[in-house]
Amino acid sequence: MAIHDFNPAQKVLKPTLSVITDAYRQEEKDVALQLTDKSNFHIQLLNKGDRETEMIDQIQSSKVITSTYMIEGDKKNTFSIEIDLIRHTVRCSAQVSIEKGKAQAQTTALLRMFESESGYTDSIFVDAVYPRNKQVPDDVSIADLLNQKTNGEPYSIVNKDLGEEVKFFVVRTKDILGKDFKAPKNFVIKLEDIAHRFLTQVAGNIKR
């Protein structure tokens, strides 16, 4: 049975787990090497103990494998890649904290990081996380926010009912792989392309 045929709550059998974890533990290391080789950044996989056990726990609990990478050896400068084994998607994300100003000014500061460099702002989404981890539920892209800035409009992720200041932003992308998810060679090519795009056009632009 293919992994995507499982209900999210079902347990994955040990033989299937072994195949997935053996293959992906090597691939997440290869992603770091490929990113270092093809970018201006030194990328390392951020391990926290027994990776095999951690990966098995992730698969059994959510069917999503999360890999976290750090840039230039800085544990405060990281981004994550999630492999969703049921939905056949790859999600990338990075957390950004901006200490100065209220929510509107914080959002403007965030946008400055992406105005000139990012070539696909309509595919980059932003979540503004307020105190008590509350946030606006809608998907809002960098392109949407840039248009609102140009038009002198309030940003749609600013909500004073949730708080005066944004606790942190999450900048994220999502790619649906479809058939390529189940084709090992295509999956690797797509994953490494997605990771490189996110690093060079998103994570690498974030000022810490």
N, C-alpha and C positions, 0 to 999 in steps of 0.2 A: 504494500500500500504506500502511495506517495505521501510525503509529509503534509501536503496541503489538503489531503482527504481527512485529516484528523480534526475532531472538534477541539477548540482551544483548551478545553478542560481535560482532555484525554492525555494519558501518559504515553510517551513514545517508548517503544521497545528498545532494549539494550543494543541489539545489532544495528538498528537504524541510528541510534545515538552515536555509536562508535564511528560509523561512516561519516556522519555530519561533523562531529567534533574533530576527527582526525584531519579531514579535508580543510575545514575552515580555520583551525588553529594555524595551519601553514599559510593559508591565504591571507589572513589578517597580518601576518608578519611580512608577507610579500607586498602587501599594500604599502606598508611603511617604507620598505626598500624602494619600491617604484616611485613613491611620492618624493623621497629624498633625491632620487636619481633625476627626476624630471622637473623639479622645482628648485627654487632658491632657498628652500627650507630644509632643516634636518628634522625628520619626523621619526618618532619612536612610539611603539605600542606601550601604553601605560598599563602594566600588569599589576594586579593586586592579589598576589598569592597564587593558589592553585587554579590555573586558567581552565583546565579541563573540567574540574568540578563546578567552577563558576558558570561555564558554558552549558553544562548539563542542567544546572538549576534554571538558567534562563530559558532553555528550550522547554523544559517540563512545566514551568510556571506560565510562560506567555507565548512560546513559540517565536520569540524574537531574540536574536543574538546581538548584543551591544558590544562594540569595540571602541575604546577610547584612546585617542592619540594625543601626544603632546608635541608642541612645536618648539624647536631649539632647546630642548631639555627643560622647559619651564612647565612645571606641574599646574601653574595657574593659567597657562595658555593652551587650552585643549579643545578638541572637537570630537564628536562621537558619530559613529556609523552604525545604524541599526539594520539588520537583515530580518525582514518579516517573512517567516517560512510559510505562513498561511496565505497572506495577501500578495506575496511575490513582489514586495517593494523594498527599495533601499532608501532609508531616510538618514539624512545628515543634519547635524545641528551643532551650534556653538552658543554658549551663554556669554552675554555681554553685560557688564555692570558699568553704569555711568553715574558717578557720585554727585556731580554738580547740577544744580537747577531742578525745576519742577518737571512734570511729565512731558509737557510740550517742548521745553528746552532739551531735555534728555533725548527725546526722539529726534530732534534736529541734529544733535551731536552724533547720534547713531547714523543718520542718513549721510552725513559728511564722509563717512567711511566707505560709502558705496556709490557716490554720485559719479565719479569719473572712471572707476576701475571695472565695475561689474557689468558684464555684457548681457546678462539675462535677468534683470531685476524683476520681471513679471513672474519668474519662477522661484524667487526667494521670498519666503514668508517670515513675518515677524510676530512674535507673541510678546506682549508687555505684561510682565508678571508683577502684580501689586502686593502690598502687605497681606499676609494670611494666604498667599499664593493664589489670589483671585486674578482673573484676567478676562479680557473681552473675548467672547467665544468665536467670533468670525475669523475666517482666513483673510489676512490683510498682507498684500505683497509690498515689497520695497517700491515697486513701480507705482502702486496706489498711493503710498505715502509721499513719494516724490511729486506726484501730480497734485496732491493736496497742498504740499509746500509751495509749489509754483503758483497755485490758485489762491494762496493766502487763507486756506481753510484750516480749521482745527483738525488735528490728526485723528483718524477714526479709532486708533488704539488708546487714545487719551480719554479717561473716564474718571472724573473727580469723585464720583460715588464710590469708586474702588480705592481711591487714595490720591494724594497730591503728588506723590513721587512714585516712579517705577522702581521696584526692588531690583529687577534685572530684566533684560530682554533675552529671548531665545530666537536666534536666526536659524531658519531651517529650510531644507528642500526635501522633496519626495519624488522618487522616480519609480514608475511601475514597469517591471521588466517583462511581465507576461511570459511568453514561451521561452525567452532567453534565460529565465530563472532556472529552468530545468535542464538546460544545455550547458554542461560544465565549462566548455571553452568560452561560449558566449557570455556566461555569467561572469567569469573572471575578467574578460575584456570590458564588459559594461561596468562592473564594480570599480575597477581601477580608473576608468574614465570619469565616473561619477565622483570618486574620491578626489581625483586631481582637479576637477572643475570646482568642487567645493573649497578645496584648499586655496587655489589660486584666485578665485573670485569672491570668496566669502571669508573663510577663517584667516587667510593671510592678510586680509585688509583690516581686520579688527585691531584697534589700538587698545592695548591693555594699560 
